[in-house]
Amino acid sequence: MLSRLTSFKALPRLGARGFSAAAAAAAAATLPPLPYDVSALEPHISAEIMTIHHTKHHQTYVTNLNASLASIQSAVEAGDSAAIIALSSAIKFNGGGHINHSLFWENLTPPGEYKDPSGDLLAEIDRTFGSFEAMKAEMAAKTVAVQGSGWGWLGWCGSTKSLKIATTPNQDPLHATTGLKPLLGIDVWEHAYYLDYKNVRPDYVKNIWGVVNWGTVACRLAGAKA
């Protein structure tokens, strides 16, 4: 089942009582299980990295998101505007980390189950980029070039009705910060690849193509167009 965490929008303008209820509901973030065994993506991504990335890094975003939402709920009830503003960056960072990683796990599939894109997804790729290989080359180049930590994305632009490649810094969620609906994300924080690839980010990005779940990407595209 595809994650519904495609964006992390600002909490609604509901007044203190409604804001608190919304925050309490949102605070129920939990770590989603992986849809495959931790060793299933080898040799592209090791079981060691998957275990640490999922149970340590993603879990930290979930824990900190819930704590931040609880704190902002208290700040709203107290009418503490300064605290609300101070907490907004933590919610964006940890909420984005939770959203991005929840999507990322679904982006991947064991190499033995890999299938190239087809149907409407392939048609959109060809229409925008000329070919599947051209799309991969452009996305890889832009993703590798991310300065510091961040993400490379294939997204759907509702206004132009076309695919777009974008990058985001840190844990900024694609939809909330660019308006693009995320179809495929590549995590280029070093924790996603360093144990396997050291500091050679291009090799990691090159090899991740062999475990992309294009069926999931196609389903997201259909949802984005609906």
C-alpha positions as CSV (number, residue, x, y, z in Angstrom):
1,M,0.0,0.0,0.0
2,L,1.4,3.3,-1.1
3,S,2.2,5.9,1.6
4,R,-0.2,8.8,1.8
5,L,2.6,11.0,3.3
6,T,3.2,12.9,0.1
7,S,3.4,16.3,1.7
8,F,3.7,17.9,5.1
9,K,1.4,21.0,4.9
10,A,1.3,23.6,7.6
11,L,-1.0,22.8,10.4
12,P,-4.5,24.3,9.7
13,R,-5.6,27.7,11.0
14,L,-8.2,26.5,13.3
15,G,-7.8,28.5,16.5
16,A,-6.3,27.0,19.7
17,R,-8.7,24.2,20.2
18,G,-8.8,23.0,16.6
19,F,-5.1,23.5,16.2
20,S,-4.4,21.3,19.3
21,A,-6.7,18.6,18.0
22,A,-5.0,18.6,14.6
23,A,-1.5,18.5,16.2
24,A,-2.5,15.6,18.5
25,A,-3.8,13.6,15.5
26,A,-0.7,14.3,13.4
27,A,1.5,13.3,16.4
28,A,0.5,9.7,15.9
29,A,3.4,9.2,13.4
30,T,4.9,5.7,13.6
31,L,7.8,4.0,11.8
32,P,6.4,2.1,8.8
33,P,7.7,-1.4,8.3
34,L,9.9,-2.1,5.3
35,P,8.1,-3.8,2.5
36,Y,11.0,-6.3,2.1
37,D,13.7,-7.9,4.2
38,V,16.6,-5.6,5.1
39,S,19.0,-7.8,3.0
40,A,16.7,-7.8,0.0
41,L,18.3,-4.9,-1.8
42,E,21.9,-6.3,-1.8
43,P,24.3,-5.9,-3.4
44,H,23.0,-2.4,-4.3
45,I,22.3,-1.4,-0.7
46,S,23.5,-3.6,2.2
47,A,21.5,-5.0,5.1
48,E,23.6,-3.0,7.5
49,I,22.8,0.3,5.9
50,M,19.1,-0.6,5.6
51,T,18.9,-1.6,9.2
52,I,20.6,1.6,10.5
53,H,18.9,3.9,8.0
54,H,15.4,2.5,8.9
55,T,15.6,1.7,12.6
56,K,17.9,4.5,13.7
57,H,17.6,7.5,11.3
58,H,14.0,7.2,10.3
59,Q,13.0,6.3,13.8
60,T,14.7,9.5,15.1
61,Y,12.6,11.7,12.7
62,V,9.5,10.0,13.9
63,T,10.4,10.4,17.6
64,N,11.4,14.1,17.1
65,L,8.3,14.9,15.0
66,N,6.0,13.6,17.7
67,A,7.8,15.5,20.4
68,S,7.8,18.7,18.4
69,L,4.0,18.4,17.7
70,A,3.3,17.8,21.3
71,S,5.4,20.8,22.2
72,I,3.6,23.0,19.7
73,Q,0.3,21.8,20.9
74,S,1.2,23.0,24.4
75,A,2.5,26.3,23.0
76,V,-0.7,27.0,21.1
77,E,-2.9,26.2,24.1
78,A,-0.7,28.6,26.1
79,G,-0.8,31.3,23.4
80,D,3.0,31.3,23.3
81,S,3.7,32.7,19.8
82,A,7.5,32.7,20.2
83,A,7.6,29.0,21.0
84,I,5.3,28.2,18.1
85,I,7.6,30.0,15.7
86,A,10.7,28.4,17.3
87,L,9.2,24.9,16.8
88,S,8.3,25.4,13.2
89,S,11.7,24.5,11.8
90,A,11.9,21.3,13.9
91,I,8.5,20.2,12.6
92,K,9.5,20.9,9.0
93,F,12.8,19.0,9.3
94,N,11.5,16.0,11.2
95,G,8.1,15.9,9.4
96,G,10.0,16.1,6.1
97,G,12.3,13.3,7.2
98,H,9.4,11.1,8.1
99,I,7.6,11.8,4.8
100,N,10.6,11.5,2.6
101,H,11.8,8.2,4.1
102,S,8.3,6.7,4.1
103,L,8.2,7.3,0.4
104,F,11.8,6.2,-0.1
105,W,11.3,2.7,1.3
106,E,8.4,2.2,-1.2
107,N,10.6,3.5,-4.0
108,L,12.8,0.4,-3.8
109,T,12.4,-3.3,-4.7
110,P,14.7,-6.3,-4.7
111,P,16.9,-6.5,-7.8
112,G,15.4,-9.8,-8.8
113,E,11.9,-8.1,-9.0
114,Y,13.1,-5.1,-10.9
115,K,11.1,-4.1,-14.0
116,D,11.7,-1.1,-16.3
117,P,8.9,1.5,-16.5
118,S,6.1,0.9,-19.0
119,G,2.7,2.2,-20.0
120,D,1.7,5.7,-19.1
121,L,4.8,6.3,-17.0
122,L,7.2,5.5,-19.8
123,A,5.1,7.6,-22.2
124,E,5.4,10.6,-19.9
125,I,9.2,10.0,-19.4
126,D,9.7,9.8,-23.2
127,R,7.5,12.9,-23.8
128,T,9.4,15.0,-21.3
129,F,13.0,13.7,-21.5
130,G,13.2,11.9,-24.8
131,S,14.0,8.5,-23.3
132,F,14.3,6.6,-20.1
133,E,18.1,6.7,-20.2
134,A,18.0,10.5,-20.7
135,M,15.8,10.9,-17.7
136,K,18.0,8.8,-15.5
137,A,21.1,10.7,-16.7
138,E,19.6,14.1,-15.9
139,M,18.2,13.0,-12.5
140,A,21.5,11.3,-11.6
141,A,23.5,14.4,-12.5
142,K,21.3,16.8,-10.5
143,T,21.0,14.4,-7.5
144,V,24.8,13.8,-7.3
145,A,25.3,17.6,-7.4
146,V,23.2,18.3,-4.3
147,Q,25.4,20.3,-2.0
148,G,25.6,18.7,1.5
149,S,22.6,16.6,2.4
150,G,19.4,16.4,0.5
151,W,17.2,14.6,-2.0
152,G,16.8,14.2,-5.8
153,W,13.3,13.9,-7.0
154,L,11.1,13.0,-10.0
155,G,7.8,14.8,-9.5
156,W,4.6,15.6,-11.3
157,C,3.8,19.3,-12.0
158,G,0.0,19.8,-11.9
159,S,0.2,23.2,-13.6
160,T,2.2,22.0,-16.6
161,K,0.9,18.5,-16.6
162,S,4.4,17.1,-16.9
163,L,7.2,15.4,-15.1
164,K,9.9,17.5,-13.4
165,I,13.3,16.7,-11.9
166,A,14.0,18.7,-8.7
167,T,16.3,18.6,-5.7
168,T,15.6,19.6,-2.1
169,P,18.0,20.4,0.7
170,N,18.1,18.6,4.0
171,Q,14.7,17.0,4.7
172,D,12.6,19.5,2.9
173,P,9.5,17.6,1.6
174,L,9.0,18.1,-2.2
175,H,5.3,18.9,-2.3
176,A,5.2,21.3,0.6
177,T,8.2,23.3,-0.7
178,T,7.8,23.1,-4.5
179,G,4.3,22.1,-5.2
180,L,5.5,19.1,-7.2
181,K,3.9,15.7,-6.3
182,P,6.7,13.2,-5.5
183,L,6.9,10.1,-7.6
184,L,10.5,9.0,-6.9
185,G,13.0,10.2,-4.4
186,I,16.7,9.4,-4.0
187,D,18.2,10.1,-0.5
188,V,21.7,11.5,-0.8
189,W,22.3,12.1,2.9
190,E,25.6,10.2,3.6
191,H,23.8,7.9,6.1
192,A,22.0,6.4,3.1
193,Y,25.2,5.2,1.4
194,Y,28.4,5.9,3.2
195,L,29.0,2.4,4.7
196,D,28.7,0.9,1.2
197,Y,30.1,3.6,-1.1
198,K,32.2,5.8,1.3
199,N,32.2,9.3,-0.2
200,V,31.6,8.2,-3.8
201,R,28.0,9.4,-4.2
202,P,27.9,8.9,-8.0
203,D,28.4,5.1,-7.6
204,Y,25.5,5.0,-5.1
205,V,23.2,6.9,-7.4
206,K,24.3,4.8,-10.4
207,N,23.5,1.5,-8.5
208,I,20.2,2.6,-7.0
209,W,18.6,2.5,-10.4
210,G,18.8,-1.3,-10.2
211,V,16.4,-1.4,-7.3
212,V,13.9,1.3,-8.2
213,N,10.3,0.1,-8.0
214,W,8.8,1.7,-11.1
215,G,5.5,0.0,-10.4
216,T,5.2,2.2,-7.3
217,V,6.3,5.3,-9.3
218,A,3.6,4.5,-11.9
219,C,0.9,4.2,-9.2
220,R,2.0,7.6,-7.7
221,L,1.8,9.1,-11.2
222,A,-1.7,7.8,-11.7
223,G,-2.7,9.3,-8.3
224,A,-1.1,12.6,-9.0
225,K,-3.0,12.9,-12.3
226,A,-6.4,11.9,-10.7
